Amino acid sequence: RFLTHCNTGALATGGDGTALAVVRAAHRSGALARVYCTETRPWLQGARLTAWELGREGIERCLLVDSAAAGLLLAGEVDLVILGADRVTLNGDVANKVGTLALALAARAAGVPFYVAIPLSTLDRRTATGASIRIEERGADEVRMLAGVQIAQPETPVYNPVFDVTPADLVTAFVTDAGVLRPPYGDWPG
């Protein structure tokens, strides 16, 4: 039973994707019972893209709100978390869709392995740690509105980061095009 966050399939990366490539391989081998995919607010990539890709391939899936993932992990319903990354620093810190850090912390608390699937081209060899990564913030109306409907007062202040940074010590291993890499992450191949 896998849990994934955001979209890491063919629609996002081409081919079989990154984390969804691992999901597909587990499905083909008969080692996959179900994939839990978060809705991934505010753009809903998990709901709109990941759930669709999984369903198209006949992979059993269950969509959940982002904030339900920690409870699912602590209830013992997830065997591993696997997701992609937008950027990985030399020490193994992971910049990815906001909510990734919360999943990593919940996985650690639940004793569930936390894997990141990336091509080595995602590695930023010029950045030592995630502390140097500037996090983009998106417009407030992405949170104050849903499907064009105002759900919060227009003057309500909003914090809407696109990404967060997960420290390397929360990552069990990286699944890469050069194989599985485990800590310490200082000596990257390629």
Residue pairs with C-beta under 8 A, 6 or more apart in sequence:
1 32
1 33
1 34
1 35
1 36
1 77
1 78
1 79
1 80
2 23
2 26
2 32
2 34
2 35
2 36
2 78
2 79
2 80
2 81
2 82
3 35
3 36
3 37
3 38
3 69
3 72
3 73
3 78
3 80
3 81
3 82
3 103
4 19
4 20
4 23
4 35
4 36
4 37
4 38
4 46
4 50
4 81
4 82
4 83
5 37
5 38
5 40
5 46
5 66
5 69
5 81
5 83
5 96
5 97
5 99
5 100
5 103
6 12
6 38
6 40
6 45
6 46
6 50
6 83
6 84
6 96
6 97
6 99
6 100
7 20
7 40
7 45
7 46
7 49
7 50
7 53
8 17
8 18
8 19
8 20
8 50
8 83
8 84
8 117
9 16
9 17
9 20
9 49
9 50
9 53
10 16
10 17
10 20
10 53
11 17
11 49
11 53
12 18
12 45
12 49
12 84
13 84
15 21
16 24
17 24
17 53
17 84
18 84
18 85
18 117
18 118
18 119
19 82
19 83
19 84
19 115
19 116
19 117
19 175
20 50
20 53
20 54
21 117
22 82
22 115
22 117
22 175
23 32
23 35
23 54
23 59
23 82
24 57
24 59
26 32
27 57
27 59
32 59
32 60
33 60
34 60
34 61
34 62
35 54
35 59
35 60
35 61
35 62
36 61
36 62
36 63
36 64
36 69
36 72
36 77
36 78
37 46
37 47
37 50
37 51
37 54
37 61
37 62
37 63
37 64
38 46
38 63
38 64
38 65
38 66
38 69
38 99
38 103
39 46
39 47
39 63
39 64
39 65
39 66
40 46
40 47
40 50
40 66
40 97
40 99
41 66
41 99
41 143
42 138
42 142
42 143
42 160
43 142
45 97
46 63
47 63
50 61
51 61
51 63
54 60
54 61
55 61
64 72
66 99
66 102
69 99
69 102
69 103
69 106
70 102
70 103
70 106
70 109
72 78
73 81
73 103
73 106
73 107
73 109
73 110
73 112
74 106
74 109
74 110
76 110
78 107
78 110
78 112
79 112
79 113
80 112
80 113
80 114
80 115
81 103
81 104
81 107
81 112
81 113
81 114
81 115
82 115
82 116
82 117
82 175
83 96
83 97
83 100
83 103
83 115
83 116
83 117
84 96
84 116
84 117
84 118
84 122
85 94
85 95
85 96
85 100
85 116
85 118
85 122
86 95
86 96
86 97
86 122
86 163
87 94
87 95
87 96
87 122
87 124
87 127
87 133
88 94
88 95
88 116
88 118
88 122
88 123
88 124
88 174
89 95
89 123
89 124
89 127
89 128
89 129
89 130
89 132
89 133
89 168
90 123
90 124
90 125
90 127
90 128
90 129
90 185
90 186
90 188
91 128
91 129
91 130
91 168
91 185
91 186
92 168
92 171
92 174
92 183
92 184
92 185
93 129
93 130
93 131
93 133
93 165
93 166
93 167
93 168
94 100
94 116
94 130
94 165
94 166
94 168
94 171
95 130
95 133
95 135
95 163
95 164
95 165
96 116
96 163
96 164
96 166
97 162
97 163
97 164
98 161
98 162
98 163
98 164
99 164
100 163
100 164
100 166
101 164
101 165
101 166
101 170
102 164
103 114
104 114
104 166
104 167
104 170
104 171
105 170
107 113
107 114
107 170
108 114
108 170
113 172
113 173
114 170
114 171
114 172
115 171
115 172
115 173
115 174
115 175
116 171
116 173
116 174
116 175
117 174
117 175
117 176
118 174
118 175
118 176
119 176
119 177
120 176
120 177
120 178
120 188
120 189
120 190
123 188
123 190
125 188
127 133
130 165
130 166
130 167
131 165
133 163
133 165
135 161
135 162
135 163
135 164
135 165
136 161
136 162
136 163
137 159
137 160
137 161
137 162
138 160
138 161
138 162
139 160
140 156
140 157
140 158
140 160
142 160
143 152
143 158
143 160
144 150
144 151
144 152
144 153
144 154
144 156
144 158
145 151
145 152
152 158
168 183
168 185
169 183
171 183
171 185
172 182
173 180
173 181
173 182
173 183
174 180
174 181
174 185
176 189
178 189
178 190
179 189
181 188
181 189
